[in-house]
Structure formats: C-alpha cells, structure tokens
Amino acid sequence: MENNSTLEVIYVTQNNIIQNITAVGKYNISMSFYDSDSFSKPVLQSPYYVDLNQTLFAQVSLHSTDPNLL
C-alpha cells in the first residue's frame, strides 16, 4: 500500500450474506498477507482469493507514539 491510502477488505460469500464493520480514524499501520504461518513469503498478487474456511495469515503492525493506543 502507498502512504496515505485507504484500504478496503471485502469478502464474497456463497449465500450473499455480507457483514460490514466500519471504523473511522487515522492510523499509521503496516499490513501484509502471507502464504503460511512461517511469515517468510508475503503475498504480492492482487486480488488475493482464498477459499471459505481457508486459513489466512496476516501481519498487522500499529506505529504510534500514543501508549494508550493498542
């Protein structure tokens, strides 16, 4: 992702039931998807499709000087 970009994560279900969770704020984060739990090989293709109930490995880091923000 480029700096100051907006990310939307969506998923497609077989029965068209979609649940949305929305939050507003500005955060400095980094996020990567990986093929395995070794977190050694990031997924670079987009879009990245996974099957229903397939394990998805993601690494998200929050970069903040605010000690109360977790």
N, C-alpha and C positions, 0 to 999 in steps of 0.2 A: 504494500500500500504506500501511496505517496503521502508526504506530510500534509496535514490539514485536510484529509479526505474523509468522506463519510462511507461507512461500511454497512451493508445490509446483508444479513444472513437469512436466507429463506430455505424452506424445505417443501418438497412435493410429496403428498401422501396419496395412497391408493383411493381413499374414500373422500377426498377433497375437504377434510376437516383440518383447518389451519388455525393454530393458536398463536397469537401475537403478544409479545411482551415489549413494552416501549418505555424507554427512559430518556431523559434529556440532560445533557451536561457536556462539558468539555473536559476530556481526559487525555493524557499522554500515555498511550499504551502501544505495545507491540504484540502481534498475534501471528502464529504460524500453525499450519496443519502439517501432520506427519503421517507416513505410511505405517509406522509401527511404534510400539512402546519404547523403543530404543532412542527415539527422538534424534536420530542421526541423519535422516534423509527427508528434508522438507518437501511438501507437495508444491509444485510450481505451476501446474496446469490450472486453467480456469475456463469454464466452471469445473468444479471438482464434485463428481457424483459419488454418493455412497448408497448402498442398499439399506432398506429398512432393517433395523437391529444390528447393522454393521458397526463395529467399534470405530469411533472417530478419535484420533489423537490430536489434541490441540494444546499449544503452549501460549499462554497469555501473560504478559508482564505489565504491571502498572508502574509508571515512572512518575513519582510525585514527591515533593518535599513536605507535604502535609502528613504528619504522623497519625492523624485521625482517619485518614482515607485508606480503606483496605479493599 
